[in-house]
Structure formats: structure tokens, C-alpha cells
């Protein structure tokens, strides 16, 4: 109990001393200002007004910058989303694309795996969009073996010669295809009568992918 009482007394004393110190400081400040003549008081008041004006101007400037940053951030996010949507649309063949690239003509009785290897070789070489005999290839394009022989693409038979168009850097793509020990050289050993022709183009145009089968059960969510 004595310890608690002494602590309370000490707290009260410190509080009273603090009040007295604050009162003394305020009195000294008032006396200091009071000792200024009218010109000095006017100058002090003018400086306070100017400082207040500068602070308000700084607040206005910072508020405008904050609003601009928020607007720019939203614009940047929106721009990134639009770019991503356009990229996905191109990968899925939903839009027509154009650009420089390479055209490859292959005449040989290739099977489904051979054609898939050629397409993968083009993609690994940096091809951004590919078509085969005018059919736009997408991520879910499937090569299959036909019952009577031959190859099917998306459920439809495709005939030789196979004409592939790939949009990308022409130098990189053609170099990758014709390199010694590359895929085309391996196919040449498998098919001795293989005919391959490559041509660079400054501009190729690949059409929209047209799925063979329309969706029957899937619907977009609104």
C-alpha cells in the first residue's frame, strides 16, 4: 500500500511540475513576442502567413501528384491487361496476325509425329504464329493418324505437300531449320526423296483459327 501511495504521489508531483514548466514556457514565449515592436511583429506575422501559404501549396501539389499516380497506376494495369488479352487472343488464333517470317514447303509422306516435330521445331525457333496448309495452328491443334494412312488435323485430312508459314525472326527460324544435324536433316534420312524449300518473307498474314466443332455445352459467364 505504501508503495502504491508513493507512486501516486510521485505521479501527481511530476504532473504538477510539468504543468508549471509548460505554463512558464508559454509565458516566456508571450513575453518574447510582446517585447517585439510593431514592425517586428508585422514581419513575424508575414513570415507565418507565407509559411502557411507554402505549406498549403505543397499539400495541393502532393495531392495532385497522388491523384496522378493513382490514375497512371490504373492506366498501367489496364494497359497490361489489354496486352495480355491480345497476346492470349493471338495464341488462340482468335485474331488475324501479320509479320515477317519463313515459309517452309515439305513434300514427303510424313506421319503425324513428324509434322508435330516440325511444328515444335518452329516454335522452339521463336515462331509466334504458325499455319499449315492455310490452317492456323493453336495450342490445342492435334495431329492424328488417318485410318487409311495420312494425317488429320483437327479431324480433317490434310494433303501433301505441307506448306507451313511461321511468323517470327526469319534469320533465327531458317537457321534453326537448316542447321546440320537438325530435324530436317534427320527427316531426310528417313525419307530419301524428301523435298524441302524455305523462303523468307518480310510480311506473312495468318488467318483466324476456325474450329471444326462448335461448343455445345460451354457458355460464357456474364
C-alpha positions, 0 to 999 in steps of 0.5 A: 500500500505504501508503495502504491501511495508513493507512486501516486504521489510521485505521479501527481508531483511530476504532473504538477511540475510539468504543468508549471514548466509548460505554463512558464514556457508559454509565458516566456514565449508571450513575453518574447513576442510582446517585447517585439515592436510593431514592425517586428511583429508585422514581419513575424506575422508575414513570415507565418502567413507565407509559411502557411501559404507554402505549406498549403501549396505543397499539400495541393501539389502532393495531392495532385501528384497522388491523384496522378499516380493513382490514375497512371497506376490504373492506366498501367494495369489496364494497359497490361491487361489489354496486352495480355488479352491480345497476346492470349487472343493471338495464341488462340488464333482468335485474331488475324496476325501479320509479320515477317517470317519463313515459309517452309514447303515439305513434300514427303509422306510424313506421319503425324509425329513428324509434322508435330516435330516440325511444328515444335521445331518452329516454335522452339525457333521463336515462331509466334504464329504458325499455319499449315496448309492455310490452317492456323495452328493453336495450342490445342491443334492435334495431329492424328493418324488417318485410318487409311494412312495420312494425317488429320488435323483437327479431324480433317485430312490434310494433303501433301505437300505441307506448306507451313508459314511461321511468323517470327525472326526469319534469320533465327527460324531458317537457321534453326531449320537448316542447321546440320544435324537438325530435324530436317536433316534427320527427316531426310534420312528417313525419307530419301526423296524428301523435298524441302524449300524455305523462303523468307518473307518480310510480311506473312498474314495468318488467318483466324483459327476456325474450329471444326466443332462448335461448343455445345455445352460451354457458355460464357459467364456474364 
